[in-house]
Amino acid sequence: MKKNNYRYYLLLLFVVTGVLSTEAEIKLPSIFGDHMVLQQKTEASVWGKATAGKVVKLTTSWNRKSYSAIADHNGKWLIKVATPSAGGPYSITISDGKAMTLNDVLIGEVWICSGQSNMQMTMKGYNNEPVIGSNEAIAASTNNNIRLYTVERDKSLLPAEDFRGEWLECLPGNVADFSAVAYFFGKMIQHSLKVPVGLICSSYGGTRIEPWISEDGFNEYDWIKMPEKSSKDDYSIQTPTVLFNAMIAPMVGFAFRGCLWYQGESNWKEPERYEKLMQGMVKNWRKQWSIGDFPFYYVQIAPFGYVSPFEQDPLPAPLSALLREAQLKASAAIPNSGMVSLLDIGEKRSIHPPRKKEVGERLAFLALAKTYGFKGVEYSGPVLKDMIIEGQAVKLTFDHAEKGLTTFGKELENFSIAGENKRFFPAKAYITGKGITLLAPQVEKPVAVRYAFDDFVTGTLYNTNGLPASSFRTDNW
């Protein structure tokens, strides 16, 4: 009997020792792992948990330098490491007595890609909704200098410490399940920069902008009702803060170069509020990271048939055109930002345009020109500069049209002119040496012009770089 008791206590001691040993091991958030990319030439934060009061030692293979920190009373620790110019693969060893090693770590350019379903849409597409050219792109996607991380969709009333996901190598099987917009963006900048690129996609289909903003980002918006943190009732993914808390907060502090954003379809009925919320969200994220006005580039929603022709009570105004206008205005108000137009590639019966390659590459033009300083790369379609009225003729000039304008062989359509009575009539449009001349015989004294200001339209106005103009108007009626 005593012998059995001895064995029992020996087994119990072994189990307890094992538990304590497990608790003592370093624990890292999922954003840190094998195959990850760290932002080059910066002080990159690495954090995690260990036994409270223990010294955590971190060693980086690129300079064989060691850093240390003491885990606080909750076991939390944070260490900042100096990253070199792009390169790798490297390793990072972390220990509080028992070592762990992160392998195949690259140093390069990191971009966070977020939004709703058009950012979430993978290379293999949705049911009955393809991504054009994806099969060829997937087949040729093997690239050891691109790494992919997809944040699993989740929601939370309180800021979370971690989310689910893992860094994956850029291989066909992984690319097929990764964001198409983010992949095409990353492919172009990696090819152009010749450095490793890390893409972090944190997106959730069908979501409004409000859940992507943290609680302290709503101080200026009195129409927003904040959720009760103690509520046990179920809450939707549209609840303010819940996606930021679950899918952005766990990586706040992770070093990166800039953000890509593709969202707005779920807010299409509230353009005026969206313009304010868009500016507020960017300000909010920049405050959270505390690294200044990092680049923030986003996609203007594509034209789509939001209102069915069979609806009994059609809306009094093309609200999605107003939403596009709100996004255009926000791009002028947000420092170090940029917007790409998709006016030429919308689908009337699909809110998910299949030409994702153009979307990703247009975002890449923004990054290459504005962030990385590439000369000769245009990043914007034509933007209205001036309107001059000469009798019945209206003459328009544009910025971002150094070599003029074109329709690539199509008829220049979708312009309309109004007089003081605010009635718009279709206008005949002509590309000239200086811009565009418009004429509508029904309007003797023009006062306002609109271009492609409708829910669904196919834009025909480009600069010679092949980038389309956004829809626009000169009135505020």
Phi, psi and omega in degrees: 000317179295325180295321178294320178297320180298317179295322181297312181292326177296318178294318180298317178298321179296317180294314181297316178299319179296319179296313180298322179297319179297318180296332183281346182290150175296135176237126182248147169299157185294343179292343175255122181187177175304147177074006183285165174242131173255145181296134183284154173050054179209178171262098185270128179279136171234132183218168180176205180230150176209188176291132181307134177086352181277152175276126177257126181247133181234132180233131180254135185285339184289335177227004180054030179266144180249142178234157179214159176205159178255127178296133182285189185294342174263003181086003183276144177214157178213134179230136175257130182242143178278123179260144182275191170295163186308143178169194180125181009281149178236181174225157176230125178250131181233135184211142166239027185127327174238120190273148169229151183232133172264123185251162176056045178270129178254153174247127183188223183249127183246132178232136175263129185240121187220170179142208181250215196297330180288335171278324180291331185308119184279170180301329180277359173079186175254174177302123179063013178228102186273167165251116185297131178080008186291323183297316177296318181294319179297315183299330183255021192270351182303121183202109183289353180260010172236135177232148190236136176223122177248122176282126178292141183295136181197172177215155181201140177283339180238152178301128180271157178271340182207160170230176182262138179163172177204151176286131181237151176286157181275087179233155185310315181296328178279322180296323181303329182257015181251157179309125180294315180299313181296319181296312182296325174299307184297323180298317182291315183289329177293317179297321184282320184274336182060039176226162175298147180230130175250128181244122178248114181256117176235094186220160183210116183299145174075017186256149175279177180281332186302319180292350181267004181249138180284168186301319182285000177269000184253012184299331185266000188243093186286351179273353181272128176261117182283146181286153174282120184293333182270359183294135176262358179289155177293150180225153186269170177289351178270358180294132179307140175081342195289334177275324172301313182301318187270327193241352177241313184308319182297342179250007175299125185109339177291129185289136180205170181270312185194179183240147169244143185220131177222097185197163177141338182301324182280353177248018192295341181272358184229063186299319183295317179291324182296321179303319179288317182293325179298313178296321181294321181295316179298315178300319181296312180296319180296323176294321181298318183278333179056044178235021179088192184275076179296155181302135178225107183244138185220168185253128172287136182300145181279154173303145183199150179281073183298321183257120179290140178295348182266358180290142184291320184239085180298150181292148184288346181214153177285087190296328179291330173294323177292326176293317176300320178297319178298320178292323178296316179296320181297325181296332178279338184265337184268121178298147176050050180231174176194155183229139174253142178267141174241030188296341183263354187233020177289163177235126186297326184247011175222124180282355180246088180304135185282346184272065183288337179298316178298322181296308181299320182288326177293324173295322179296323176302318177300311183295316182296319182282313189269326182267318186257359171071028178290124178278145177086357180262117176277141184239358183223148169286177180302137178237127184304130180254305183219153172234124178239130181256124178233096184065234178275351183270143175241128181246128183244140171238159190223145166277169181056042177214056186302320180254022175094195188238160179203162173244002185054045173090355179268164177286139179281111187236180170079014174265146175217154183233144176230151172264197182295340179281359176067018176265123182267139177233146178303139181245144172279132185240139181229130173281130181241183179293338183249349182164237181226138173248133182242148177210127174235111185303331182287346185248106182282324181234088183294145174227342185211151180229144172229146175233122173053038185268075182209167179296305176244132180198154174247111183294144180237359183261121180230161161274173184287355174277355177088015180256133186278151172286151170285159167297149180205168174211157178257354179259174173229032184287000000 
